[in-house]
């Protein structure tokens, strides 16, 4: 029987087991891989100085989530990369990256750090939405919004020519830091499917789906969409005894606008995002929560999300403060008006989840 969102909360049930402070299990049962099992996961704040690194655990295996710790204490201004990894000019051109659908460059900064620089409509959304995913325990590569700057020695640009001046000047860019521990990124037909992976039916996977819907990320393509560019990837990190295989949703650029079909969806559209907020959670039917979301893989993302899944992700999502949301939006380049509209809508959506979990 379908019911309206209730008004009384019940206790949260945990899928992970804490053995020592700061260490939790990310569960990966039912995989064809012999390594897919209960895996200890802990957030590592040391990799290239970045808090985005997913784990200190040395065990090989399949991972999708790590305990983020005290979410309310996380820095949404600098995000997973932290203050010390902020891009430092002068920037030097390496080459144009022609992969994907957005104009991109590969550059280095004053410290010799390698960056992937993206321009276009996804810049703001990717920086902010990835902060939400990171705060809830999911792996993201550190991203910074850079309002303006100059890249030295730029030449031979094609797609990025529109966004970079002849003198190398640019505005409104996303700088993405590359995790040095990752030795391989399995993308497109080597990636994973929403309905076939070691985490199907687990809170960790369903929590990720909830975050896609929360941020209105309609670009939920998976391995089956390899010809168009999948956004589900597996990052390989060598450890003693084998490899860690991190199941990652790798592109948050299609977020913070309107979900929907080809002619209705938008990216980074505060008014559009707000207009769909009342349809975010549409009700509770039996033990499942229903959502108004529509995207590239609508059925696999929105169906089968249980009340317990919502309770689980709210342990982390529910800790995010209004100040953090404001800081993250400002750091992503949002205008004061956008900050106001987005902030109210995001808080409304989180409250809808809380009501559904009651």
PyMOL commands that set and color helices and strands:
alter all, ss='L'
color gray80, all
select helices_A, chain A and resi 47-49+71-73+79-81+83-85+123-135+159-162+188-190+203-214+223-228+270-275+277-279+298-302+307-317+322-331+336-356
alter helices_A, ss='H'
color red, helices_A
select strands_A, chain A and resi 2-3+24-27+38-41+61-63+91-97+104-108+114-118+143-152+169-177+182-186+232-239+242-249+281-285+288-291
alter strands_A, ss='S'
color yellow, strands_A
deselect
rebuild
show_as cartoon
